Amino acid sequence: MISERIQSLFDFIDYLDARKTEYIDKYIPLCDELRDLDIQRSKLNPKGNYVDKQKYDNLQREITEKFRPITENIYFPILNKLKELKIWTGDAVFASIWNNNSSAIYDFKENFESEDIAEVIAYKQKYLSFRKETNSNFLCLQFVLSDLDQIYKELFDFFKDTTENEFESFETKTLKVNSIEDAVKNYMDNHEKTFRFSLRHKSLFEYQNVRQYYPELYTQSPTIKNEITMGNKIQFGNISGHGNILNSGNEANIQATITVNKGNLDSLKHQLSICGIEDEDIQELEEIVQTEQPNSANNTLGEKSNGWILKIAGKALSGVGKIATGVSSNVLASIIRQYYGI
């Protein structure tokens, strides 16, 4: 028998399928146009020449305006539907997509009935068709779709008759590397694919890896606070001795967790400022963290904190303000969680 939780996963597939044609016909061409505009923007030097500055500002306004329909008609509606169906609870790092549904999938695989199989396979084909035919993260849904792929794969892989990886053509690949140098090389060899690196945090402090990019740090504590750009943006941001590596697709940001001292507002505000967050948004979060406590039972952030994160992530995705490249909801959540000490 198909449980309520499994049915919610199917209902979300129906939601995507009902919008698939519109996404393909209307929004994927818009995403392609935005990529072209971003390439034009990346070739300018707005800090070095007034003509480039004017062109840059015009492109920035055009990108912001053209990105708004994607945010309003795809990004937030999909997040709201996931919350409505209780597939996702609203956490900034989308961990609840797995946590909320994995046990239900395990139970279903243990207790499914023969008449359920045809329905499961039909929904599997519908989801695979959506992902293959759209073949896009719509410039803002990579983390969401990656986590959804994982949970749907956990369910659908059980109901297949071959060893074929049916998700291979669109799922995020994980490349294990031993150093930053290897990560850069692998990115350059695979820059048109969507993938993440798995990098031992120990290697961040091996001087032979850091030295070639930052020779002046060879005799100092290896804290990197600069950006390396090669081809499409490859960014090494604020690597300071803590955390796991977090990556995203074509503009691969190789980024480690930023360090914020527990309960230290100055430390929190300083890191947000480094990320390019505007003063008024920093002040808003300052008020939130002083009045809202995280959920101690499951170590998740509160509703106001998550709402703030999604707002800032939306600004970053649409190019509003001066938010640094690679500042995602995951990065913002990590900063706030460190402030709370969770």
C-alpha positions as MATLAB code, in Angstrom:
seq = 'MISERIQSLFDFIDYLDARKTEYIDKYIPLCDELRDLDIQRSKLNPKGNYVDKQKYDNLQREITEKFRPITENIYFPILNKLKELKIWTGDAVFASIWNNNSSAIYDFKENFESEDIAEVIAYKQKYLSFRKETNSNFLCLQFVLSDLDQIYKELFDFFKDTTENEFESFETKTLKVNSIEDAVKNYMDNHEKTFRFSLRHKSLFEYQNVRQYYPELYTQSPTIKNEITMGNKIQFGNISGHGNILNSGNEANIQATITVNKGNLDSLKHQLSICGIEDEDIQELEEIVQTEQPNSANNTLGEKSNGWILKIAGKALSGVGKIATGVSSNVLASIIRQYYGI';
ca = [
       0.000    0.000    0.000;
       1.307    3.440   -0.911;
       1.693    5.543    2.219;
       0.866    9.235    2.571;
       4.552   10.170    2.491;
       5.212    8.204   -0.701;
       2.085    9.689   -2.252;
       3.448   13.171   -1.488;
       6.579   12.322   -3.474;
       4.366   11.213   -6.348;
       2.219   14.346   -6.087;
       5.322   16.488   -6.468;
       6.252   14.595   -9.627;
       2.774   15.382  -10.960;
       3.397   19.043  -10.104;
       6.629   19.074  -12.123;
       5.133   17.133  -15.006;
       2.197   19.535  -15.322;
       4.645   22.430  -15.784;
       7.246   20.661  -17.886;
       6.153   22.053  -21.253;
       6.035   25.612  -19.913;
       9.471   25.247  -18.352;
      10.946   23.920  -21.601;
       9.267   26.408  -23.925;
       9.460   29.550  -21.814;
      12.075   29.370  -19.082;
      14.927   27.268  -20.455;
      15.421   29.744  -23.333;
      15.401   32.505  -20.715;
      18.078   30.646  -18.731;
      20.184   30.357  -21.886;
      19.793   34.069  -22.477;
      20.872   34.827  -18.915;
      23.962   32.664  -19.329;
      24.917   34.623  -22.437;
      24.433   37.903  -20.576;
      26.566   36.619  -17.717;
      29.355   35.743  -20.167;
      29.203   39.277  -21.564;
      29.300   40.681  -18.019;
      32.285   38.538  -17.051;
      34.376   40.007  -19.876;
      34.032   43.557  -18.575;
      36.279   45.409  -16.148;
      33.892   47.777  -14.341;
      36.481   48.826  -11.757;
      39.077   49.732  -14.342;
      37.215   51.633  -17.033;
      34.170   53.904  -17.055;
      32.847   52.494  -20.342;
      32.974   48.967  -18.951;
      31.333   50.223  -15.759;
      28.375   51.599  -17.717;
      28.056   48.416  -19.769;
      28.361   46.303  -16.629;
      25.635   48.230  -14.812;
      23.308   47.958  -17.804;
      23.887   44.215  -18.056;
      23.403   43.838  -14.314;
      20.030   45.571  -14.493;
      19.003   43.424  -17.450;
      20.073   40.220  -15.683;
      18.216   41.207  -12.518;
      15.045   41.945  -14.467;
      15.184   38.790  -16.579;
      15.986   36.576  -13.600;
      12.957   37.742  -11.623;
      10.439   35.532  -13.520;
      12.575   32.462  -12.799;
      12.645   33.275   -9.094;
       8.940   34.111   -8.927;
       7.582   31.370  -11.199;
       9.958   28.460  -10.633;
      12.215   28.784   -7.590;
       9.779   29.920   -4.912;
       6.749   27.971   -6.234;
       8.768   24.739   -6.197;
      10.005   25.409   -2.660;
       6.488   26.240   -1.517;
       5.121   23.046   -3.073;
       7.788   20.976   -1.339;
       6.808   22.558    1.975;
       3.101   22.107    1.290;
       3.641   18.399    0.649;
       5.967   18.198    3.689;
       8.757   16.796    1.553;
      10.933   19.674    2.785;
      10.516   21.489    6.102;
      12.119   24.754    5.020;
      15.666   24.193    6.304;
      18.246   26.203    4.395;
      20.460   23.261    3.442;
      17.596   20.999    2.270;
      18.739   18.142    4.511;
      15.116   17.464    5.458;
      14.368   16.259    1.916;
      16.321   13.142    2.814;
      15.541   13.065    6.519;
      11.773   13.468    6.062;
      11.391   10.757    3.450;
      14.110    8.122    3.693;
      12.443    6.092    6.443;
       9.130    6.093    4.553;
      10.935    4.792    1.478;
      12.594    2.066    3.537;
       9.221    1.022    4.959;
       7.635    1.030    1.504;
      10.352   -1.190    0.053;
       9.735   -3.620    2.908;
       5.936   -3.621    2.649;
       4.916   -2.763   -0.936;
       2.126   -4.730   -2.590;
       2.152   -6.197   -6.090;
      -0.453   -3.733   -7.359;
       1.805   -0.824   -6.295;
       4.583   -1.699   -8.727;
       2.972   -0.414  -11.918;
       2.206    2.939  -10.274;
       5.748    3.300   -8.932;
       7.271    2.564  -12.342;
       4.909    5.028  -14.031;
       5.989    7.793  -11.640;
       9.621    6.831  -12.086;
       9.328    7.291  -15.842;
       7.527   10.596  -15.340;
      10.294   11.926  -13.066;
      13.094   10.681  -15.310;
      11.393   12.252  -18.324;
      11.097   15.600  -16.547;
      14.754   15.645  -15.532;
      16.044   14.475  -18.910;
      13.816   16.697  -21.041;
      14.370   19.846  -19.010;
      18.000   18.968  -18.236;
      18.379   22.190  -16.285;
      18.695   23.496  -12.742;
      17.132   26.797  -13.895;
      20.172   28.685  -12.550;
      18.902   28.423   -8.984;
      17.730   24.902   -8.113;
      20.878   22.821   -8.210;
      20.929   21.959   -4.510;
      17.188   21.267   -4.440;
      17.199   19.059   -7.527;
      20.340   17.254   -6.428;
      18.730   16.325   -3.092;
      15.482   15.363   -4.810;
      17.410   13.137   -7.205;
      18.974   11.367   -4.252;
      15.687   10.645   -2.518;
      13.896    9.592   -5.705;
      16.811    7.389   -6.696;
      16.631    5.722   -3.278;
      13.004    4.860   -4.035;
      13.098    4.070   -7.745;
      16.350    2.088   -7.896;
      14.623   -0.678   -5.966;
      12.012   -1.011   -8.713;
      14.108   -1.760  -11.771;
      15.133   -4.888  -13.636;
      18.635   -3.904  -14.717;
      21.802   -2.535  -13.121;
      21.626    0.578  -15.295;
      21.946    3.921  -13.502;
      18.793    5.561  -14.789;
      19.766    8.903  -13.224;
      23.218    9.057  -14.779;
      22.475   11.598  -17.510;
      21.494   14.363  -15.075;
      22.556   13.506  -11.537;
      25.368   15.387   -9.843;
      28.621   13.454  -10.079;
      31.084   13.300   -7.180;
      34.761   13.379   -8.119;
      37.202   12.369   -5.403;
      40.395   14.415   -5.488;
      43.453   14.576   -3.283;
      44.286   18.261   -3.546;
      43.085   21.655   -4.701;
      45.328   21.245   -7.749;
      43.524   18.028   -8.674;
      40.160   19.739   -8.170;
      41.109   22.539  -10.565;
      42.412   20.071  -13.173;
      39.308   17.898  -12.936;
      37.081   20.944  -13.221;
      38.857   22.109  -16.369;
      38.510   18.616  -17.850;
      34.797   18.433  -16.978;
      33.663   22.054  -16.926;
      30.518   21.459  -18.966;
      29.186   18.843  -16.575;
      27.445   19.155  -13.235;
      29.550   17.673  -10.466;
      30.899   18.130   -6.965;
      34.357   17.456   -5.591;
      35.100   15.335   -2.581;
      38.272   16.762   -1.068;
      40.009   15.734    2.150;
      39.986   18.781    4.431;
      43.529   17.832    5.441;
      44.752   18.665    1.948;
      43.727   22.295    2.380;
      46.637   22.716    4.768;
      49.274   20.855    2.808;
      51.634   23.593    1.702;
      52.437   21.981   -1.617;
      48.785   22.501   -2.639;
      48.435   26.077   -1.456;
      51.923   27.293   -2.281;
      51.556   27.436   -6.076;
      48.621   29.825   -5.788;
      49.657   31.788   -2.692;
      53.452   31.608   -2.280;
      53.363   34.443    0.267;
      51.454   32.123    2.616;
      54.081   29.400    2.567;
      55.564   30.420    5.891;
      52.240   31.498    7.403;
      49.103   29.807    8.659;
      47.361   28.607    5.481;
      44.248   30.767    5.539;
      43.044   31.645    2.029;
      40.909   34.738    1.646;
      41.205   35.386   -2.074;
      39.663   34.190   -5.312;
      41.196   32.261   -8.182;
      39.352   32.560  -11.494;
      40.136   30.202  -14.354;
      37.671   29.986  -17.245;
      34.225   29.778  -15.716;
      34.470   30.891  -12.120;
      36.361   28.504   -9.883;
      36.372   30.086   -6.463;
      38.317   29.222   -3.368;
      36.661   31.247   -0.639;
      37.612   31.813    2.984;
      39.282   28.494    3.660;
      40.217   28.773    7.305;
      40.793   25.410    8.843;
      37.300   24.067    9.305;
      34.577   22.302    7.437;
      33.674   20.188    4.477;
      33.884   21.104    0.830;
      30.724   22.420   -0.814;
      30.453   22.669   -4.596;
      27.980   23.623   -7.272;
      27.695   22.872  -11.006;
      29.082   24.717  -13.973;
      30.415   27.730  -12.088;
      32.091   25.419   -9.614;
      32.645   27.108   -6.290;
      35.109   25.213   -4.150;
      34.349   26.585   -0.753;
      34.986   25.536    2.815;
      32.964   26.385    5.856;
      33.537   29.891    7.203;
      34.442   30.205   10.861;
      32.179   32.210   13.189;
      32.728   32.230   16.930;
      29.758   30.927   18.901;
      27.591   33.726   20.268;
      29.861   36.451   18.903;
      27.755   38.988   17.006;
      30.792   40.888   15.751;
      32.197   37.690   14.261;
      28.851   36.903   12.642;
      28.469   40.384   11.155;
      32.067   40.402    9.956;
      31.650   37.169    7.997;
      28.371   38.350    6.490;
      30.067   41.574    5.456;
      32.853   39.580    3.771;
      30.150   37.750    1.816;
      28.861   41.080    0.514;
      25.640   41.102    2.537;
      24.203   44.608    2.844;
      24.194   46.365    6.214;
      20.405   46.465    6.496;
      20.180   42.714    5.914;
      22.928   42.080    8.465;
      21.033   44.218   10.981;
      17.864   42.246   10.295;
      19.644   38.953   11.000;
      21.246   40.436   14.119;
      17.763   41.094   15.501;
      16.607   37.608   14.519;
      19.435   35.690   16.205;
      18.981   37.688   19.398;
      15.277   36.881   19.629;
      15.004   33.437   18.009;
      16.608   30.212   19.165;
      17.256   27.174   16.965;
      15.336   23.954   17.446;
      17.455   22.187   20.045;
      15.688   18.858   19.491;
      16.942   18.428   15.941;
      19.589   21.175   15.677;
      17.769   23.107   12.939;
      17.456   26.848   12.503;
      14.276   28.712   13.339;
      11.652   29.878   10.874;
      12.814   33.517   10.823;
      16.431   32.519   10.232;
      15.467   30.228    7.370;
      13.259   32.938    5.886;
      16.164   35.397    6.013;
      18.472   32.862    4.350;
      16.067   32.239    1.491;
      15.619   35.979    0.971;
      19.373   36.605    0.768;
      19.914   33.521   -1.405;
      17.254   34.880   -3.752;
      19.145   38.164   -3.973;
      22.372   36.317   -4.709;
      20.757   34.205   -7.409;
      19.297   37.241   -9.153;
      22.502   39.267   -8.928;
      20.993   41.928   -6.649;
      23.529   43.885   -4.610;
      27.171   42.921   -4.141;
      26.805   39.431   -2.702;
      29.923   37.391   -3.447;
      29.943   34.583   -5.982;
      29.252   31.236   -4.333;
      27.210   32.600   -1.407;
      24.394   30.056   -1.371;
      21.761   29.170    1.208;
      24.113   26.422    2.405;
      26.894   28.915    3.112;
      24.557   31.318    4.909;
      23.084   28.504    6.994;
      26.584   27.366    7.950;
      27.473   30.863    9.160;
      24.347   31.146   11.319;
      24.663   27.606   12.667;
      28.212   28.369   13.779;
      26.978   31.474   15.584;
      24.463   29.313   17.452;
      27.054   26.577   17.984;
      25.024   23.838   16.328;
];
